[in-house]
Amino acid sequence: METNETRGGWWGRVWSMYYDGFRSMTIGKWLWVIILTKLAVLFLVFRLFFFPNLLERDYSTDEERADAVRTHLIGGEE
């Protein structure tokens, strides 16, 4: 009869370790929630303010955007 530790080989043991560890956490769960919330907010702020959609702003159609990307990739006008 297989025990929980031998089922699934190496990956099963790794999964079991993390699953049991996170299940028994108390304060750690809240810390992970805070960390993931902070990362989500940071990425949303970076996306909105630091990485604007220049192609959509500067070109009106998909064909113009494709031509602009193609031109810049092959080292055309800068």
C-alpha positions as CSV (number, residue, x, y, z in Angstrom):
1,M,0.0,0.0,0.0
2,E,1.4,3.4,-1.0
3,T,1.7,6.1,1.6
4,N,1.1,9.8,0.8
5,E,4.8,10.4,0.7
6,T,5.6,7.9,-2.0
7,R,2.6,8.5,-4.3
8,G,3.5,10.5,-7.4
9,G,7.3,10.2,-6.9
10,W,9.4,13.3,-6.5
11,W,6.7,15.8,-7.7
12,G,4.1,14.2,-5.4
13,R,6.4,14.7,-2.4
14,V,7.1,18.3,-3.3
15,W,3.4,19.1,-3.9
16,S,2.5,17.4,-0.6
17,M,5.2,19.4,1.3
18,Y,3.9,22.7,-0.1
19,Y,0.2,21.8,0.3
20,D,0.7,20.7,3.9
21,G,2.8,23.8,4.7
22,F,0.4,26.3,3.3
23,R,-2.6,24.5,4.8
24,S,-1.1,24.8,8.3
25,M,-0.1,28.5,8.0
26,T,-1.9,31.1,10.0
27,I,0.0,34.4,9.7
28,G,1.7,33.3,6.5
29,K,-1.6,33.2,4.6
30,W,-2.3,36.9,5.4
31,L,1.3,37.8,4.4
32,W,0.8,36.0,1.0
33,V,-2.5,37.9,0.5
34,I,-0.7,41.2,1.2
35,I,2.2,40.3,-1.1
36,L,0.0,39.2,-4.0
37,T,-2.3,42.3,-3.6
38,K,0.7,44.6,-3.6
39,L,2.1,43.0,-6.7
40,A,-1.2,43.3,-8.5
41,V,-1.5,47.0,-7.6
42,L,2.1,47.6,-8.7
43,F,1.7,45.9,-12.0
44,L,-1.6,47.7,-12.7
45,V,0.0,51.1,-11.9
46,F,3.0,50.4,-14.0
47,R,0.8,49.3,-16.9
48,L,-1.4,52.3,-16.7
49,F,1.2,55.0,-16.2
50,F,4.6,53.8,-17.4
51,F,3.7,51.6,-20.4
52,P,1.1,53.4,-22.5
53,N,-0.3,51.8,-25.6
54,L,1.7,53.8,-28.1
55,L,0.6,51.9,-31.2
56,E,-3.1,52.5,-30.4
57,R,-2.4,56.2,-29.7
58,D,-0.3,56.9,-32.8
59,Y,-2.0,54.7,-35.4
60,S,-5.7,54.3,-36.2
61,T,-5.9,51.0,-38.0
62,D,-4.4,47.5,-37.4
63,E,-2.7,47.7,-40.8
64,E,-0.9,51.0,-39.9
65,R,0.2,49.4,-36.6
66,A,1.5,46.3,-38.4
67,D,3.4,48.4,-40.9
68,A,4.9,50.5,-38.1
69,V,6.1,47.4,-36.2
70,R,7.4,45.8,-39.3
71,T,9.3,49.0,-40.3
72,H,10.9,49.3,-36.8
73,L,11.8,45.6,-36.7
74,I,13.8,45.7,-39.9
75,G,15.5,49.0,-39.0
76,G,13.6,51.4,-41.1
77,E,12.8,55.0,-40.2
78,E,13.3,55.9,-36.6
